[in-house]
């Protein structure tokens, strides 16, 4: 059964290389078809199905 609890890990700036590294470790993208235009986050799931997100705080109103 896949978990539905999400935790967020803020990694400024959002890096395609970081997401690729996590995917190489077994994570996979979740609900990418539901993202808004130009998202500042990526939702991933670990090999056990636990969801987490990588957030680009560089685009946050506070600037991170």
DSSP file (Angstrom, degrees, kcal/mol; ACC not computed):
  #  RESIDUE AA STRUCTURE BP1 BP2  ACC     N-H-->O    O-->H-N    N-H-->O    O-->H-N    TCO  KAPPA ALPHA  PHI   PSI    X-CA   Y-CA   Z-CA
    1    1 A X              0   0    0      0, 0.0     2,-0.3     0, 0.0     0, 0.0   0.000 360.0 360.0 360.0 136.2    0.0    0.0    0.0
    2    2 A X        -     0   0    0      1,-0.1    47,-0.2     2,-0.0    48,-0.1  -0.602 360.0-121.9 -81.8 139.0    1.3    3.4   -0.9
    3    3 A X        -     0   0    0     45,-0.4    48,-0.1    -2,-0.3    -1,-0.1  -0.413  13.8-161.2 -76.2 156.0    1.6    6.0    1.9
    4    4 A X        +     0   0    0     -2,-0.1     2,-0.4    46,-0.1    -1,-0.1   0.355  55.8 110.1-117.6   2.4   -0.2    9.3    1.7
    5    5 A X        -     0   0    0     47,-0.0    46,-0.8     1,-0.0     2,-0.4  -0.661  53.0-158.9 -81.1 131.4    1.9   11.2    4.2
    6    6 A X  E     -a   51   0A   0     -2,-0.4     2,-0.3    44,-0.1    46,-0.2  -0.894  13.0-175.7-113.2 140.9    4.0   13.9    2.6
    7    7 A X  E     -a   52   0A   0     44,-1.2    46,-1.5    -2,-0.4     2,-0.4  -0.954  18.2-137.9-125.9 152.2    7.1   15.6    4.0
    8    8 A X  E     -a   53   0A   0     -2,-0.3     2,-0.5    44,-0.2    46,-0.2  -0.900  10.9-165.8-115.8 140.7    8.9   18.4    2.2
    9    9 A X  E     -a   54   0A   0     44,-3.0    46,-1.1    -2,-0.4     2,-0.5  -0.970  18.2-144.6-122.1 112.8   12.6   19.0    1.8
   10   10 A X  E     +a   55   0A   0     -2,-0.5     2,-0.4    44,-0.2    46,-0.1  -0.667  23.1 173.0 -84.1 122.7   13.5   22.5    0.7
   11   11 A X        -     0   0    0     44,-1.6     2,-0.3    -2,-0.5     4,-0.2  -0.843  29.9-125.2-131.1  93.9   16.4   22.5   -1.6
   12   12 A X  S    S+     0   0    0     -2,-0.4    44,-0.1    44,-0.2     2,-0.1  -0.656  87.7  25.6 -85.6 142.5   17.1   26.0   -3.1
   13   13 A X  S    S-     0   0    0     -2,-0.3    43,-0.1     1,-0.1     2,-0.1   0.793  95.4-115.1 -80.2 162.4   17.2   26.3   -6.1
   14   14 A X        -     0   0    0     -2,-0.1     2,-0.5     1,-0.1    -2,-0.1  -0.361  38.6-158.8 -56.4 126.7   15.2   23.5   -7.5
   15   15 A X     >  -     0   0    0     -4,-0.2     4,-2.3     1,-0.1     5,-0.2  -0.945  26.7-156.3-121.7 124.0   17.7   21.4   -9.4
   16   16 A X  H  > S+     0   0    0     -2,-0.5     4,-2.5     1,-0.2     5,-0.2   0.861 102.2  56.5 -60.3 -33.6   16.9   19.0  -12.2
   17   17 A X  H  > S+     0   0    0      2,-0.2     4,-2.3     1,-0.2    -1,-0.2   0.888 106.0  49.1 -65.4 -38.8   20.2   17.3  -11.2
   18   18 A X  H  > S+     0   0    0      2,-0.2     4,-2.4     1,-0.2    -2,-0.2   0.918 112.1  47.5 -67.5 -43.1   19.0   16.8   -7.7
   19   19 A X  H  X S+     0   0    0     -4,-2.3     4,-2.4     1,-0.2    -2,-0.2   0.919 112.3  50.4 -62.9 -42.3   15.7   15.4   -8.8
   20   20 A X  H  X S+     0   0    0     -4,-2.5     4,-2.2     1,-0.2    -2,-0.2   0.896 109.3  51.8 -61.4 -40.0   17.5   13.1  -11.3
   21   21 A X  H  X S+     0   0    0     -4,-2.3     4,-1.2     2,-0.2    -2,-0.2   0.922 110.4  47.9 -62.5 -44.2   19.8   12.0   -8.4
   22   22 A X  H  <>S+     0   0    0     -4,-2.4     5,-2.3     1,-0.2    -1,-0.2   0.888 110.6  51.5 -64.4 -38.5   16.8   11.1   -6.2
   23   23 A X  H ><5S+     0   0    0     -4,-2.4     3,-1.4     1,-0.2    -1,-0.2   0.869 105.6  55.3 -66.3 -35.4   15.2    9.2   -9.1
   24   24 A X  H 3<5S+     0   0    0     -4,-2.2    -1,-0.2     1,-0.3    -2,-0.2   0.802 104.0  55.9 -64.7 -27.6   18.5    7.3   -9.6
   25   25 A X  T 3<5S-     0   0    0     -4,-1.2    -1,-0.3    -3,-0.2    -2,-0.2   0.460 135.3 -86.5 -83.8  -1.5   18.1    6.3   -5.9
   26   26 A X  T < 5S+     0   0    0     -3,-1.4    -3,-0.2     1,-0.4    -2,-0.1   0.374  84.9 131.3 116.9  -4.6   14.7    4.9   -6.6
   27   27 A X      < -     0   0    0     -5,-2.3    -1,-0.4    -6,-0.1     2,-0.3  -0.396  35.9-162.3 -74.6 158.6   12.3    7.8   -6.2
   28   28 A X  E     -B   45   0A   0     17,-1.6    17,-1.8    -2,-0.1     2,-0.1  -0.980  25.2 -94.4-141.0 155.8    9.7    8.5   -8.9
   29   29 A X  E     -B   44   0A   0     -2,-0.3     2,-0.4    15,-0.2    15,-0.2  -0.384  35.5-153.9 -70.6 143.0    7.6   11.4   -9.9
   30   30 A X        -     0   0    0     13,-2.4    13,-0.4     1,-0.1     4,-0.1  -0.971  65.2 -15.7-121.7 131.7    4.0   11.7   -8.5
   31   31 A X  S >  S+     0   0    0     -2,-0.4     3,-2.2     1,-0.1     4,-0.2   0.760  71.9 156.2  54.5  33.1    1.1   13.5  -10.1
   32   32 A X  G >   +     0   0    0      1,-0.3     3,-1.1     2,-0.2    -1,-0.1   0.781  68.8  63.1 -62.5 -24.8    3.2   15.5  -12.6
   33   33 A X  G 3  S+     0   0    0      1,-0.2    -1,-0.3     0, 0.0    -2,-0.1   0.582 100.3  54.6 -73.7  -7.9    0.2   15.9  -14.8
   34   34 A X  G <  S+     0   0    0     -3,-2.2    -1,-0.2    -4,-0.1    -2,-0.2   0.356  81.0 117.5-105.7   3.6   -1.5   17.9  -12.1
   35   35 A X    <   -     0   0    0     -3,-1.1     3,-0.1    -4,-0.2     2,-0.1  -0.352  67.2-115.4 -69.6 150.2    1.2   20.5  -11.5
   36   36 A X    >   -     0   0    0      1,-0.2     3,-0.7     2,-0.0    -1,-0.1  -0.326  50.5 -72.4 -73.4 168.5    0.5   24.2  -12.2
   37   37 A X  T 3  S+     0   0    0      1,-0.2    -1,-0.2    -2,-0.1     0, 0.0  -0.408 118.3   3.6 -60.9 138.8    2.3   26.0  -15.0
   38   38 A X  T 3  S-     0   0    0      1,-0.1    -1,-0.2    -3,-0.1    -2,-0.0   0.935  90.4-158.7  50.4  59.5    5.9   26.6  -14.0
   39   39 A X    <   -     0   0    0     -3,-0.7    -1,-0.1     1,-0.1    -4,-0.0  -0.287  20.0-149.7 -66.7 152.4    5.8   24.8  -10.7
   40   40 A X  S    S+     0   0    0     19,-0.0    16,-3.3    17,-0.0     2,-0.3   0.020  78.1  52.4-106.2  24.3    8.4   25.6   -8.0
   41   41 A X  E     - C   0  55A   0     14,-0.2     2,-0.4   -27,-0.0    14,-0.2  -0.970  62.0-150.4-151.2 162.2    8.2   22.1   -6.6
   42   42 A X  E     - C   0  54A   0     12,-1.9    12,-2.5    -2,-0.3     2,-0.5  -0.987  15.1-146.4-136.5 129.4    8.4   18.4   -7.6
   43   43 A X  E     + C   0  53A   0    -13,-0.4   -13,-2.4    -2,-0.4     2,-0.3  -0.854  25.8 173.4 -97.1 128.3    6.6   15.7   -5.7
   44   44 A X  E     -BC  29  52A   0      8,-3.3     8,-2.7    -2,-0.5     2,-0.4  -0.816  22.2-142.4-125.4 165.9    8.4   12.4   -5.6
   45   45 A X  E     -BC  28  51A   0    -17,-1.8   -17,-1.6    -2,-0.3     6,-0.2  -0.993  18.0-130.0-128.8 140.5    7.8    9.1   -3.8
   46   46 A X    >   -     0   0    0      4,-2.5     3,-2.6    -2,-0.4   -19,-0.1  -0.255  43.4 -86.6 -78.1 174.7   10.5    6.9   -2.3
   47   47 A X  T 3  S+     0   0    0      1,-0.3    -1,-0.1   -22,-0.2   -21,-0.0   0.743 131.1  53.5 -57.4 -23.0   10.7    3.1   -3.1
   48   48 A X  T 3  S-     0   0    0      2,-0.1   -45,-0.4   -46,-0.0    -1,-0.3   0.456 122.4-105.7 -89.4  -0.9    8.3    2.4   -0.3
   49   49 A X    <   +     0   0    0     -3,-2.6     2,-0.4     1,-0.3    -2,-0.1   0.483  69.5 147.3  92.5   2.7    5.7    4.9   -1.7
   50   50 A X        -     0   0    0    -48,-0.1    -4,-2.5   -46,-0.1    -1,-0.3  -0.611  42.4-135.5 -75.0 125.4    6.3    7.6    0.9
   51   51 A X  E     +aC   6  45A   0    -46,-0.8   -44,-1.2    -2,-0.4     2,-0.3  -0.540  31.9 161.3 -85.4 146.6    5.7   11.0   -0.8
   52   52 A X  E     -aC   7  44A   0     -8,-2.7    -8,-3.3   -46,-0.2     2,-0.4  -0.961  23.9-134.2-152.2 164.2    8.0   14.0   -0.4
   53   53 A X  E     -aC   8  43A   0    -46,-1.5   -44,-3.0    -2,-0.3     2,-0.5  -0.936   4.6-145.4-129.1 151.9    8.6   17.2   -2.3
   54   54 A X  E     -aC   9  42A   0    -12,-2.5   -12,-1.9    -2,-0.4     2,-0.4  -0.968  28.1-162.9-109.7 123.8   11.6   19.2   -3.4
   55   55 A X  E     -aC  10  41A   0    -46,-1.1   -44,-1.6    -2,-0.5     2,-1.0  -0.903  20.1-138.4-118.4 137.6   10.8   22.9   -3.3
   56   56 A X    >   -     0   0    0    -16,-3.3     3,-1.1    -2,-0.4   -44,-0.2  -0.804  20.4-179.4 -90.9  98.6   12.6   25.8   -5.0
   57   57 A X  G >   +     0   0    0     -2,-1.0     3,-1.4     1,-0.2     6,-0.2   0.625  69.7  81.2 -74.8 -11.9   12.6   28.5   -2.2
   58   58 A X  G 3  S+     0   0    0      1,-0.3    -1,-0.2     6,-0.1   -46,-0.0   0.755  94.9  45.3 -63.8 -23.8   14.4   30.9   -4.6
   59   59 A X  G <  S+     0   0    0     -3,-1.1    -1,-0.3   -19,-0.1    -2,-0.2   0.354  88.1 115.7-101.0   5.1   11.0   31.7   -6.1
   60   60 A X  S X  S-     0   0    0     -3,-1.4     3,-2.0     1,-0.1    -3,-0.0  -0.416  79.4-114.7 -71.4 150.3    9.2   32.1   -2.8
   61   61 A X  T 3  S+     0   0    0      1,-0.3    -1,-0.1     2,-0.1    -4,-0.0   0.835 119.3  49.9 -54.0 -33.6    7.8   35.5   -2.0
   62   62 A X  T 3  S-     0   0    0     -5,-0.1    -1,-0.3     1,-0.0    -4,-0.1   0.584 112.5-121.8 -81.7  -8.9   10.2   35.7    1.0
   63   63 A X    <         0   0    0     -3,-2.0    -2,-0.1     1,-0.2    -6,-0.1   0.638 360.0 360.0  77.2  13.9   13.1   34.7   -1.3
   64   64 A X              0   0    0     -8,-0.1    -1,-0.2    -5,-0.0    -6,-0.1   0.412 360.0 360.0  97.5 360.0   13.9   31.7    0.9
